[in-house]
Amino acid sequence: MIIVNAKLPAKEEKINEVIKQAETLINASRTHEGNISYNLYQDVIDGSLIFIEKWESQESLQAHMQTPEFIEFSEKIKEYLTAPLDIKLIVGEEIEGN
């Protein structure tokens, strides 16, 4: 399983717009082949946004990144960010029984 943590350093006054733009991406991404989960969270202390995604494989993640909704979202939010996305990819394995 591939886990994606993608921090969006949004301008404070644009956070709500980023969240609004993310709704279409989230709904579509949850239907993409290989998606396990796809969520956007906001830190209650500093207001920062982070996508936390889980994918079955690197290939399913790469296919997702080529979809029109992903490309469109990435283009739309560029002007709302203070810096590039901070993306971390993690290879994980679910531990059963906990």
N, C-alpha and C positions, 0 to 999 in steps of 0.2 A: 504494500500500500504506500502511496505517495501522499504526504501531508504537505500542504502549502500554507505558509503563513505570509501574507502579503500586507504589509503595513502601508496605509495610504496617508501620507503627510499632507492633509488637506488644510487649506486656509480656513481659519476659524469661521469666517463669515460664509464659507461655501460648503460646510459640512452637510447641511440639510440637502443641498443640491446634489452632492455626491451620493448621499443615501437614496435620494429619489431616482437618480440615474442608475443606481445599482439594482433596483428592484427588477427591471427587465432582465438584466444579466443573471441575477440569482435564479429567477424562475426558469429561464431557458437552460441554465447550466445544470440544474437539478435533473433535467431530462436527458442530458448528454450521456452517451454510452460510457460506462466506466466510472461515472460519478457515484460516490458513496454519500457525501454530504457537501454542502456549499452554503456558507453563512457569512454574514457581515456583522461584526460586533463593534461597539463603541465603548471605549474606556470611560468609566464613570468619574475618574479623577481628572484626566487631561483632555478628554473628548476625542482622542485619536481613534481612527478607524482601522480595523484589520479584518481582512478576509481570512477565514480558516476553511480550507477545503480538503477533502479526502478523495483520492482517485485510486482506482484499482491498479493502474500501471502508469509508467512514464508515457507510454504511447497514447493512452486515453487523455492524459493531461495535455500532451502536445496537440492532439486533435481538437480539444476544447479551445486551445489558444488560437486556432485557425478559423473559428466560427465567426460569422458576421457580428453577432451580438458582443462577443469579447472584443473584437477589433473596434467596433463602434464605441463601446464604453471606454476603452483605452484612449481613443482620440478625444472624446467629449470631455473627459475629466482632466486632461493635461493642464488646462488653464486654471484649474482649481487647486492644483498641488503646489506646495512650497519646495518640493524636491522629488526626485524619481521614487517610484515604489521601492520599498525595501522588501525583497522577496527571499524567503528561506524555504528550501525544499528539504524535506525530511523523509527518509525511508523508515516506515514503521511496520509494526506487526502487532495485531491485537492479541492480548493475553486473555484467554478465557478463564472463567471461574472466579473473577474478581468483581 
